[in-house]
Structure formats: C-alpha cells, structure tokens
Amino acid sequence: MRKYLLQFFFVLAINFVNAQTITFISEKTNKPMPKVSVFGKDGSILAYSDIDGKIEKKSLVPSQEKFQLVYDNLPIATLSYSDFDKDVIRLNDQVKEIEAVVIKSKKPAKYVFVKGNFNTYVTLNNKLNCYADGVVTYIFDNKTKKLKNTRLEQYRVYRLENVKEDRKQLSSWDYDSFLEIPKIKNVGRIEEYKTKNARFKELKGDRKDEVEITGEALQKNEFALFGYRFFDIRTILNIAYEKDSQKTLNDLLEYNEIEFIKLKHKSEPEYNAVVIYSNFYPTELDLGNEDNIEKVKFNTGASNYKKEFWKEDSFPNMQNVFSSFFREDLKEKPNQSSGTPK
C-alpha cells in the first residue's frame, strides 16, 4: 500500500510541475527552443526560455493581454494569454540562417582573433532600463585558448532621459554601470565551466549544439551592506557551437549570458529585480602574431562609432525590438567618435 501511495504522489508531483510550465518547440525541427523572450504589451520581458524550451506560466500576467515572442533578436510571434493554456507551443524559428563565421587564416600563429557583434541591456523590474551594442574583437592565446585581451572597436548606448536617482529608491536608478561587454573567457575551453557549483546541460540540435551553465548564490539569506540588501543572485550561460563539433573557438556560433539580482534599500518594502543580458555573435576568426588592434573605451555616457554597423543585415539589433515599445523614452547618447559614420 505504501509503495502505491508513493507512486501516486510522485505522478501527481510530475503533473503539477508540468502544469506550471510551457515548452516552446520548433515547428521545423521538433526540438526545444531555448532563449525565447516573452514581452508583455508594455515592453516588459516577462520570461526567457531555458535550454529545454521551458518558461514558467506564473510569469505571464493576464493584464498584459498580448505577448510578443522574440527569438534570435527578431519578433517571431504574437500570442494572447489564452494561447498559453497549452503545455507545448510550436513556433517558427526559421527567421534567418546561421551566419557562417569567416575564417581568414589557418597559418600557425601566437594569437586567435575572434571578432563579432554584441548587444547588452539591463531590465529593471522587467522593463528596459538601458541598452548598448557594437563590434568587439577578443584575443586568445592560440596555445592555451585563454583570453588575453578584449578590444572594443565601436558601440552605441541608449539610456533613459531625466532619471531621478534617489539613493534610497533603487527602483528609480539608471543601471548603465551594469551594461557589460560579453565575458566569453572560457568559450574555447568548455570544460572550465564544469565546476561543482554549476549545473551543466547540453542540447543537440539539428543546426547547432547548445550548452547551458547555471549557478546561483544568496538563495536563502540576503546580504546587507551600507543599508542595501542583495538577494537571489543567479547566472545562466548559453553557448552555441557547430553541430557535432569539438566545441573549440573555431566552432563558436553564439554566446549569451543572463545575470539576475534582487536588490533594495532597507527603506524599500520590496526587492527590485535587475537582469543583465549580454550576447555575442562571432563573424570572423583570424590568426596573427601582433596584438595591435585599435580599441575604444566603453563609456556609457557616449556612443563611439565610425560606421553605422547596426544596419548590417546580420547585426543583432535588439534596439529595433525595444523601440517598438518605448519610442522616445530611451535616447542614444551622442557619438564621440571623430570619424564620420558611413
């Protein structure tokens, strides 16, 4: 009798968990779709699917009514709240083909140069707070595959206008200091991510192989410092490589990182949820012996570019998605480059 009761409660628990999640599946491949963002009608990012294509249904608010799904930096579907009554939702993910990384040299050399496009943005209580994107080159030691330098070549920044920053009201802050160039330190040495404090999962796809690494801290107790409170820190890394590859620098297709943190001043009744997204998409791989790539400093008070890089067809321009919601709320900072944009 005891055995049957345990089995019953086990099945009941599984059904309960499944009822609380929704899985996005590709119509083309019938495989889970990770990294799908669910936007509410006011531009809030309410959910982001994990490597199994799952989101929590409780994150969707009925009052948002219409939800826009964004995948690979482009809108792919608009759904109503009732559409999420299904356990599985099939989506068309064939928005664009995976861009091939151009390998410019295969000659033996000291350094590996991985150049590509990036975007990074911060949400505060689900709403966009600031945004940046641009072009960057990472320089790796060709022998050890360790990251030696990061060369930011050009970028643009968007921030909120007329922000009133009260040091005791973290809900009013501009979090531009949280914007960051993607940290792709170990993408050529994937084993470095397999630590005792991290959870490591893989997904074999029809077009690429994906790895998800998750970690967390301050899950039970908050950390207090100078009147501020920090709680529930989590990180999710999603790294995509060529299908059935050795997962080397040559095989890298995409790097995505999401960092979650809840914080508040002691006088605030509720925590503020801050989420930092940073994404990198390689376009070129080269070898060389000279580390002489020009760089600019990442200053969130200004943009810095000599050409309109975001107009390239392959550029991951999430600003187009955000501008459809926020219109004039976010302003681009003045371009401080001495060159004329082309």
C-alpha positions in Angstrom: 0.0 0.0 0.0 2.8 2.4 1.0 4.5 1.7 -2.4 1.4 2.6 -4.4 0.9 5.8 -2.4 4.4 6.9 -3.1 4.0 6.2 -6.8 0.7 8.2 -6.8 2.2 11.2 -5.2 5.2 11.0 -7.5 3.0 11.1 -10.6 0.9 13.9 -9.0 4.0 15.9 -8.4 5.2 15.5 -12.0 1.8 16.5 -13.4 1.7 19.6 -11.1 5.2 20.7 -12.3 4.3 20.2 -16.0 1.1 22.2 -15.5 3.1 25.1 -14.3 5.5 25.2 -17.3 5.1 25.9 -21.0 7.5 24.5 -23.6 8.4 26.2 -26.9 9.1 23.7 -29.7 10.4 24.4 -33.2 8.0 23.7 -36.0 10.9 22.8 -38.2 12.9 20.5 -36.0 10.5 19.5 -33.3 13.3 20.3 -30.8 13.0 22.6 -27.7 13.7 26.3 -28.4 15.8 28.0 -25.7 16.4 31.8 -25.5 12.9 32.8 -26.5 12.0 36.2 -24.8 8.3 36.8 -24.0 7.5 40.5 -24.0 4.3 42.0 -22.5 2.3 44.7 -24.3 4.2 47.4 -22.3 7.6 46.1 -23.3 8.3 44.1 -20.1 10.4 41.0 -20.5 8.3 38.5 -18.6 10.0 35.2 -19.4 13.0 33.7 -21.1 13.0 30.0 -22.1 15.7 27.7 -20.7 17.7 25.0 -22.7 14.6 22.7 -22.5 12.5 25.5 -24.1 10.5 26.0 -20.9 9.1 29.0 -19.2 7.1 29.3 -16.0 3.4 30.1 -16.7 3.1 32.1 -13.5 5.5 34.7 -15.0 2.8 35.7 -17.5 0.4 38.3 -16.4 -3.2 38.2 -17.9 -3.4 42.0 -17.9 -0.6 42.2 -20.4 -3.1 40.7 -22.9 -0.8 40.4 -26.0 2.6 38.9 -25.8 5.4 39.3 -28.4 7.8 36.4 -28.7 11.4 37.3 -29.7 14.0 34.8 -30.9 17.4 35.5 -32.3 16.8 39.2 -31.9 13.7 39.2 -34.1 9.9 39.0 -33.3 8.6 35.6 -34.3 5.0 35.5 -32.9 2.3 37.5 -31.1 0.1 35.5 -28.8 -2.8 36.2 -26.5 -2.9 35.0 -22.9 -5.3 32.2 -23.8 -2.7 30.8 -26.2 -0.6 29.9 -23.3 -3.2 27.4 -22.0 -1.2 24.7 -23.9 1.6 22.8 -22.4 3.5 22.9 -25.7 3.6 25.8 -28.2 5.1 25.3 -31.6 7.0 28.2 -33.1 8.6 29.0 -36.5 12.2 29.6 -35.7 13.5 29.8 -39.2 13.8 33.6 -39.1 17.3 33.7 -40.6 20.0 31.2 -41.3 23.0 30.8 -39.0 25.7 33.2 -40.3 28.9 31.4 -41.2 32.0 32.6 -39.3 34.6 33.8 -41.8 37.9 32.1 -41.1 40.6 34.5 -42.6 43.7 32.5 -41.8 44.8 29.0 -40.8 48.5 29.6 -40.5 50.2 28.8 -37.2 50.3 32.0 -35.1 50.5 33.2 -31.5 47.0 34.7 -31.2 43.4 33.8 -32.2 41.3 36.9 -33.0 37.5 36.3 -32.7 35.6 39.3 -34.0 31.9 39.8 -33.9 28.8 41.8 -32.9 27.3 42.2 -29.4 24.4 43.7 -27.6 23.9 44.1 -23.9 20.9 45.5 -22.0 19.5 45.8 -18.5 15.9 45.5 -17.3 14.6 46.8 -14.0 11.5 45.1 -12.7 11.1 43.6 -16.2 11.3 46.9 -18.1 14.2 48.0 -20.2 16.5 50.4 -18.3 19.5 50.8 -20.7 20.9 49.3 -23.8 24.2 49.1 -25.8 25.5 47.3 -28.8 28.6 47.3 -31.1 31.6 45.4 -32.5 34.3 43.7 -30.5 37.3 41.5 -31.0 38.5 39.0 -28.4 42.2 38.0 -28.5 43.0 34.5 -27.3 46.3 32.7 -26.8 46.4 30.2 -29.6 48.2 27.5 -27.5 46.2 27.7 -24.2 43.0 29.2 -25.6 43.0 31.6 -22.7 41.5 35.1 -23.2 44.3 37.7 -23.3 42.6 40.9 -24.3 39.2 42.4 -25.3 39.2 45.1 -28.0 36.0 47.1 -28.2 36.0 48.7 -31.6 32.8 50.7 -31.8 29.5 50.9 -30.0 26.3 52.9 -29.3 24.5 53.5 -26.0 20.8 54.2 -25.2 19.8 55.4 -21.7 16.7 56.8 -20.0 16.0 60.5 -20.1 15.6 62.6 -16.9 16.2 59.8 -14.5 15.7 60.9 -10.8 18.2 58.8 -8.9 17.3 58.7 -5.2 19.9 56.7 -3.4 17.2 55.2 -1.2 14.9 54.3 -4.1 16.7 51.7 -6.2 13.6 51.5 -8.4 14.4 54.9 -9.8 18.0 54.2 -10.8 19.7 54.2 -14.2 21.7 50.9 -14.2 24.0 51.8 -17.0 27.0 50.8 -15.0 25.7 47.2 -15.2 26.0 47.2 -19.0 28.9 45.0 -19.9 30.8 43.6 -22.9 30.1 39.9 -23.1 32.6 37.9 -21.0 33.5 35.0 -23.3 36.6 34.0 -21.3 36.2 30.2 -21.5 34.3 29.5 -24.7 37.4 27.8 -26.2 37.8 25.6 -23.0 34.3 24.5 -22.3 35.5 22.1 -19.5 36.4 25.1 -17.4 32.6 25.7 -16.8 32.1 22.3 -15.2 32.6 23.2 -11.6 30.9 21.8 -8.5 28.8 24.9 -8.1 27.5 25.0 -11.7 24.8 22.9 -13.4 25.8 21.9 -16.9 23.3 20.8 -19.6 23.6 20.1 -23.3 21.1 20.2 -26.2 21.8 18.5 -29.5 20.0 20.5 -32.3 19.6 20.0 -36.0 21.7 23.0 -36.8 23.8 23.6 -33.7 24.8 22.2 -30.3 24.0 24.3 -27.2 25.3 24.2 -23.7 23.6 25.8 -20.7 25.6 26.5 -17.5 23.7 27.8 -14.4 24.8 28.9 -11.0 23.3 30.8 -8.0 24.1 32.4 -4.7 22.2 34.1 -1.8 19.2 31.9 -2.3 18.2 31.6 1.4 19.7 34.7 3.1 20.2 38.2 1.9 23.5 40.1 2.1 23.4 43.6 3.7 25.9 46.4 3.1 25.6 50.2 3.9 21.8 49.9 4.2 21.4 48.0 0.9 20.1 44.4 0.6 21.1 41.9 -2.0 19.3 38.6 -2.6 18.7 35.8 -5.2 21.7 36.1 -7.5 21.6 33.7 -10.5 23.6 33.4 -13.7 22.6 31.5 -16.9 25.1 31.0 -19.7 24.0 29.7 -23.1 26.8 28.9 -25.6 26.2 27.5 -29.1 28.7 25.6 -31.3 28.7 24.0 -34.7 26.7 20.8 -34.7 28.7 17.7 -33.6 31.8 19.8 -33.2 34.6 19.7 -30.6 33.4 23.0 -29.1 36.6 24.9 -29.9 37.0 28.6 -30.7 36.6 27.7 -34.4 33.2 26.2 -33.6 31.7 29.1 -31.7 28.4 30.4 -33.0 26.9 32.4 -30.2 27.4 33.4 -26.5 24.5 34.5 -24.3 24.7 35.4 -20.6 21.9 36.5 -18.2 22.6 37.7 -14.7 19.8 38.1 -12.2 20.0 40.0 -8.9 17.4 41.3 -6.5 18.3 44.4 -4.5 16.7 47.2 -2.5 17.4 49.9 0.1 16.4 48.9 3.6 13.6 51.5 3.5 12.0 50.0 0.4 9.3 47.4 1.0 10.0 45.2 -2.0 13.1 44.0 -3.8 13.8 45.3 -7.3 14.6 42.7 -9.9 17.6 43.6 -12.1 18.5 41.4 -15.1 21.6 41.9 -17.2 21.6 40.4 -20.7 24.8 40.2 -22.8 25.1 38.5 -26.2 27.9 37.9 -28.6 27.7 36.7 -32.3 31.1 35.9 -33.9 31.6 36.9 -37.6 35.3 36.5 -38.2 38.2 34.3 -36.9 41.8 35.2 -37.7 45.3 34.2 -36.6 48.2 36.5 -36.1 51.3 37.3 -34.0 50.7 41.0 -33.3 48.2 42.3 -30.7 47.7 45.7 -32.3 44.0 46.1 -32.8 42.8 49.6 -32.0 40.2 49.9 -29.3 37.9 52.5 -27.7 36.9 52.8 -24.1 33.4 51.7 -23.1 31.9 54.9 -21.7 28.1 54.7 -21.2 27.9 58.5 -21.3 28.5 58.5 -25.0 28.4 56.3 -28.2 31.5 55.8 -30.3 31.4 54.6 -33.9 32.7 55.5 -37.3 30.1 53.5 -39.4 26.5 52.5 -38.9 27.3 48.9 -38.0 23.8 48.2 -36.8 22.5 48.5 -40.4 24.3 45.3 -41.5 21.8 42.5 -42.2 23.4 40.1 -39.8 23.6 42.6 -36.9 21.7 41.5 -33.7 19.8 44.8 -33.5 17.6 44.4 -30.4 17.1 48.2 -30.4 14.5 47.7 -33.2 12.5 45.5 -30.8 12.8 47.8 -27.9 12.0 51.0 -29.9 8.7 49.4 -30.9 7.7 49.6 -27.2 9.5 52.6 -25.8 9.6 55.0 -28.7 11.3 58.2 -27.3 11.8 57.0 -23.7 15.3 55.9 -24.4 17.8 58.2 -26.1 21.0 57.4 -27.9 24.0 59.2 -26.3 26.0 61.5 -28.6 28.6 59.9 -30.8 32.0 61.0 -29.6 34.0 59.4 -32.4 36.0 61.8 -34.6 35.2 59.8 -37.7 32.1 60.4 -39.8 29.7 57.5 -39.7 29.3 55.7 -43.0 
